[in-house]
Amino acid sequence: MDDKLLQGKVALVTGGGNGIGRACAEELGALGASVVVNDLGTDEWAQGTTSEAADAVVAGIRERGGEAVANYDSVATSEGCRSAVQTGVDAFGKVDIVVGCAGALIEGGLKATDEQYELFMALFLGQKFWLGREVLPGMVERGYGRFITVTSHGATGLLGQPVFAAAMCGVISLTRGIAHEYAGTGVTANCLSPGGATRLHATSRDMFEKMHEEGIVDDEFWEGFQKTPPPEYVSPIVAWLCTDAGADVTGEVFQAGGGYVATHSRLREERTVYRGDPKTTPPWTLEELDLVVPRMLLMKP
Ligand SMILES: NC(=O)c1ccc[n+]([C@@H]2O[C@H](COP(=O)([O-])OP(=O)(O)OC[C@H]3O[C@@H](n4cnc5c(N)ncnc54)[C@H](O)[C@@H]3O)[C@@H](O)[C@H]2O)c1
C-alpha cells in the first residue's frame, strides 16, 4: 500500500506542539503532507508562551524525512489564524488540510468571568470560524479541502460546564454548516471528538474525579476516562478523512478514544405530535400539553 497518500498536500495543525495536535501533525507528515505546526506554547491553563513545543514537532517530522514549518501565533485571534494560514502559503504555496486542535483548560462554568468567557469562545469556536474563512475559498478553487475541527464529548452537556458545552456544540454546528454549504466542491468538514491521554487529560483528572463523586459525570464516563490511551490512537481517523477514501464523508462528528471510533447522531426532530392545521385548529391548551408532553413526547409511563 502507498504510504505517502497525502504527498503534495499541505496541512495546518493548530495546537500541533502537544497531545492530539502533535499526533495528527506527525501522522499527516508521515503520510507525505507538508505540515505547518502551529502552537503558541502555553501550559495546560492557557498561560505562558514558548516556541519549543512547535519546534520539537517540526524537528521530529523533518528527522523522519518529512517537510514541516512552525508557526507560533495564537489562533484565539483572527490575525493569528490568518498568520498561521499565511505561513503555509509562504512555505508551501497553499493550505489543503486544517486540523483545529489548539485548546487549553479555561473556566467553562457559570462562574467564568467575562474575560474567561471571551477567551473560551475565541479559542474554541472563533478559531474554527477564522480558519474556515481564511482557507475555504482556496480549497474550493483547487477542488480539494479537509476542514477538521476538534470538539468534545462536553458538547452533549453531560459534563456540566455550560460555557464549555456551548462552545463545543457551536463547533459542531459551525462545521456542519460548512459541510452543507460546501457540499460537492471537493471540500469536506468534519468534527473530531477525541479521548487521548495528553497533559490536558492528566490535568483534568482531579476535576472529573470530583465531578464523578458529585454525580455530574456517570460511571461509564469516569471508567472510560481512566482507560484513555495515547493520542496516537485518535489521529488515524483524522488521517483517513484526509485521504481519497474520505472524499464523500462530510458533516460528521467522529468520536475516537482508542479501541473504537464512533459517529454522533445529528440534531433532528425525534418525536412529533400534531394538533391539527393551524388554519382551522386553535393552539394547544395547557391541559392538553399536560398529557401530550410527558406521555407522547417524553414517553414517560
Ligand atoms: N485530550 C482529550 O482527551 C480531549 C478530550 C476532548 C477534547 N479535547 C480537545 O482537544 C484539543 C487538544 O487537546 P490536548 O489534550 O491535545 O491538549 P494539549 O495541552 O496536549 O495540547 C494543546 C496545545 O494547544 C496549544 N495552544 C493553546 N492555546 C493556543 C492558542 N491560543 N494558539 C495556538 N496554540 C494554542 C498549547 O500550547 C498546546 O500545545 C483541545 O481543544 C481539547 O479541548 C481533548
The ligand as a MOL file (V3000), in Angstrom:
LIG
                    3D

  0  0  0     0  0            999 V3000
M  V30 BEGIN CTAB
M  V30 COUNTS 44 48 0 0 0
M  V30 BEGIN ATOM
M  V30 1 N -7.2600 15.0200 25.4780 0
M  V30 2 C -8.5400 14.7190 25.4490 0
M  V30 3 O -8.9530 13.6180 25.8490 0
M  V30 4 C -9.5320 15.6980 24.9000 0
M  V30 5 C -10.8930 15.4310 25.0460 0
M  V30 6 C -11.8200 16.2970 24.4950 0
M  V30 7 C -11.3810 17.4170 23.7980 0
M  V30 8 N -10.0330 17.6710 23.6760 0 CHG=1
M  V30 9 C -9.6150 18.8490 22.9230 0
M  V30 10 O -8.5480 18.5090 22.0550 0
M  V30 11 C -7.6960 19.6600 21.8900 0
M  V30 12 C -6.2570 19.2760 22.1510 0
M  V30 13 O -6.1480 18.8690 23.5000 0
M  V30 14 P -4.8830 18.0860 24.0660 0
M  V30 15 O -5.4000 17.1850 25.1100 0
M  V30 16 O -4.0800 17.5530 22.9550 0 CHG=-1
M  V30 17 O -4.1200 19.2950 24.8140 0
M  V30 18 P -2.5720 19.6730 24.9420 0
M  V30 19 O -2.4620 20.6220 26.0700 0
M  V30 20 O -1.7560 18.4380 24.9740 0
M  V30 21 O -2.2870 20.4480 23.5660 0
M  V30 22 C -2.9280 21.6530 23.2650 0
M  V30 23 C -1.9430 22.5620 22.5620 0
M  V30 24 O -2.6510 23.7660 22.1700 0
M  V30 25 C -1.7380 24.8450 22.3220 0
M  V30 26 N -2.4730 26.1170 22.4420 0
M  V30 27 C -3.2040 26.5640 23.4990 0
M  V30 28 N -3.7150 27.7750 23.2360 0
M  V30 29 C -3.3050 28.0970 21.9800 0
M  V30 30 C -3.5260 29.2230 21.1410 0
M  V30 31 N -4.2740 30.2570 21.5430 0
M  V30 32 N -2.9750 29.2280 19.9050 0
M  V30 33 C -2.2040 28.1860 19.4900 0
M  V30 34 N -1.9490 27.1050 20.2430 0
M  V30 35 C -2.5070 27.0500 21.4730 0
M  V30 36 C -0.9490 24.5240 23.5720 0
M  V30 37 O 0.2820 25.2360 23.5970 0
M  V30 38 C -0.7890 23.0080 23.4470 0
M  V30 39 O 0.4550 22.6790 22.8350 0
M  V30 40 C -8.2320 20.7330 22.8320 0
M  V30 41 O -9.0370 21.6110 22.0780 0
M  V30 42 C -9.0760 19.9560 23.8160 0
M  V30 43 O -10.1330 20.7110 24.3660 0
M  V30 44 C -9.1040 16.8390 24.2250 0
M  V30 END ATOM
M  V30 BEGIN BOND
M  V30 1 1 1 2
M  V30 2 2 2 3
M  V30 3 1 2 4
M  V30 4 1 4 5
M  V30 5 2 4 44
M  V30 6 2 5 6
M  V30 7 1 6 7
M  V30 8 2 7 8
M  V30 9 1 8 9
M  V30 10 1 8 44
M  V30 11 1 9 10
M  V30 12 1 9 42
M  V30 13 1 10 11
M  V30 14 1 11 12
M  V30 15 1 11 40
M  V30 16 1 12 13
M  V30 17 1 13 14
M  V30 18 2 14 15
M  V30 19 1 14 16
M  V30 20 1 14 17
M  V30 21 1 17 18
M  V30 22 2 18 19
M  V30 23 1 18 20
M  V30 24 1 18 21
M  V30 25 1 21 22
M  V30 26 1 22 23
M  V30 27 1 23 24
M  V30 28 1 23 38
M  V30 29 1 24 25
M  V30 30 1 25 26
M  V30 31 1 25 36
M  V30 32 1 26 27
M  V30 33 1 26 35
M  V30 34 2 27 28
M  V30 35 1 28 29
M  V30 36 1 29 30
M  V30 37 2 29 35
M  V30 38 1 30 31
M  V30 39 2 30 32
M  V30 40 1 32 33
M  V30 41 2 33 34
M  V30 42 1 34 35
M  V30 43 1 36 37
M  V30 44 1 36 38
M  V30 45 1 38 39
M  V30 46 1 40 41
M  V30 47 1 40 42
M  V30 48 1 42 43
M  V30 END BOND
M  V30 END CTAB
M  END
